[in-house]
Structure formats: structure tokens, C-alpha cells
Amino acid sequence: MNSSQLRKVYEQGGPYATVYLEGRAPSADADTQIRLRWSELRERLTSAGAGEPLLESIDAITLVDEPTEVHTDGRTIVANPQGILLDEHWDAALGEGDAAHYGDVPELGAYLRQECRQFDVVLVIAGQDGATVRELSVTPDRERRETDGVHVTSDNDEDINKPRRGAYSHNQIRRRVDEIIKANARSVSDFVDRLVTENAPDVVVLAGEVQGRTAVKSELSVRSEELLHEISEGGDDDEGAEEAIDVAVRTLVTKLAEEREAENSERLSESKAHDRAVEGRAEVEKAVARGAVATLLIDDADAAEGEAGIIADAIQSSAEIGLSHDPMADGIAAILRYDVASALAD
């Protein structure tokens, strides 16, 4: 992932409190639960030396009048004595647990592992009367987050299924229907192209009825088509269409996340062959400190020793962050901007 948006967090200076609130199942007593959970984390941070103004800034996020969203979606929060620096959705599935850290750098390894697996998706559910378009954020192991769907169609409000009598022949009716479907598809593709240009999603997923999908696909720009993945779910005759689409999208994102990690491993192997990569904490720390790292690779499951500080230096030197499933010395590696000898020279 490109971590430029996190540089401003590090630029503010510490000490930092980092809080992870796990997403929990919806509950009638969400208010009580979130207060108890935050109270325990608050005590940990107090014991670690966090001051009251910093803790009160986190109070304002966790102890809200309507805590359901915080309780169910979870949160990653980073704060320093000046206030909140990061407030993001975190764990929308059970199992990660709550955590609190206080130190000179924020503990963002867990957050970055989620972000590296997250894909921003434009989902297009096409039909002959246009399409429903949604923007999603999806990870392989967490529930998707999405905006409200927008139904996009052309300005023509003629019913393509309406029987016609009189002068129209069957061929004329068919041509008119085809014209309306094409006009609808053109409106949908224009809308999708704007989303791609403005929001730069990772993936465009085209679902729904076959003729509608075909019509929309034929109208998409080259840029949108490069991001396109087509699935057959979501047609008018599908039972449980929403669930089928959700499974198909998550399956696709899981595959893409695995491919992304495989590509990182391949890049690391190739870079090592050309003497432009290092593994292990000592060499990675040295390369990061000298601004020589183009991409920092962290283990996709386990945190390396001293990882938080290495990540901080990497992000501040404009390095990208990626995951690797393959074993790396000390669970960390770096692809360099130039050769090892130059990167590590005294």
C-alpha cells in the first residue's frame, strides 16, 4: 500500500497512544460493553504514562451517545497529547481482540496488515434498465463496508418491457429496446468511469443479468476495463442474489490479496538476485534509516521485533508497505532504491 497518508501522523510527534477496539456482534447493551472495554484499555494507557488530555480525546470517540457503530465496526485510534491523529474502522469480525499501546511511535503493524489486504471495489449490478452501483471496501476475512447503492439509468423513462400496439413491428420493437439498453449502459459506464477517475478503486466488479453486463462492458473506458472483473451472480433470477454477490466478491478479493502477496515475494526474490534487497532486522533497520527502502515487506501474520519503529522510519522516508507470506529473516525485508552496497555503506 501507499502509506503517504500516514506520514502526517508521524510528523506530529509522540508520545503516541494506539488503541485497537475489536468489532463485536450487535448488542442491546453496546453502550455498557464499549464503556467497560475502553475503561480497561484506558487504565493500561494510564499505567504506561499517558496523560489525561490524550485520554480524554479518545473518550470523545469511544464514549459517544450512539456507540453501536464503534462497537460493531471496531476502531483503530492513534492520539498524541495534541489530540486524535487517526480514527479508522478496524476489525469487523470477531477474533482480533482489544489492544492499547503507548510509546514513542504508534503501533500500526496490525492496522497496516488490514489495509494491505483491503480492496476498494466499485460493484456494478447490471440489468437492462441500467445498474445499481456501490462502492465497497472489502478484505478477505472481514465484513464489507459499503456506501448506499445508486441506481443509474439513462434519461429515457420508456419501459422496455411495455407491450406496444399499432405500427411497430417486432423488429422495430426489438431495435428500440436495444437502443434503450445501450443508452442505459452508456449512462452506467459514464458513472463508473467517473468513480474510477475520482476515487481510484482497486477493482471494478461487474455482476448481474447477462445482456446488461455485456452492454455495460462494451461502453467502459480502457482504464475501467483494466480494473474489470466479471461475475455471473446477481441476475434477476438469482435466489439469494445479495449473498451470492457477497460470496463472489469476497472470493475474488481473497484471490487478489494472495496474488498481491505473491507478487511482493517475487519482487523480493528478483531484487535479491540483483543485489537490491535485504532481509532481517539489522540490515532493514540500517537501510530504512538511510532512506534507501522503496518497499518495506512485513510478515502477513506475525509482527517482527522492533517493527513499529522500522515502519515509522519507512513511512517517513516515503517507502511503501507490503505483505509477504513467504518466510523472511526476522519476519521482515526491504526492496531497495539502489544496490545493497550503497544502501548499507558506512
Secondary structure, DSSP 8 states (H G I E B T S, - for coil): ---GGGHHHHHT---EEEEEEB-----TTHHHHHHHHHHHHHHHHHHHT--HHHHHHHHHHHS-S--HHHHHH-EEEEEETTEEEEEEE-B-STTS--EEEEESS---HHHHHHHHH-EEEEEEEEETTEEEEEEEEEETTEEEEE---EEE--S----TT----SS--HHHHHHHHHHHHHHHHHHHHHHHHHHHHHH--SEEEEEE-HHHHHHHHHH--HHHHHTEEE-----TT-TTHHHHHHHHHHHHHHHHHHHHHHHHHHHHHHHHHTT-EEESHHHHHHHHHTT-EEEEEEESSS--TTHHHHHHHHHHTT-EEEEE-S--GGGEEEEESS-HHHHH--
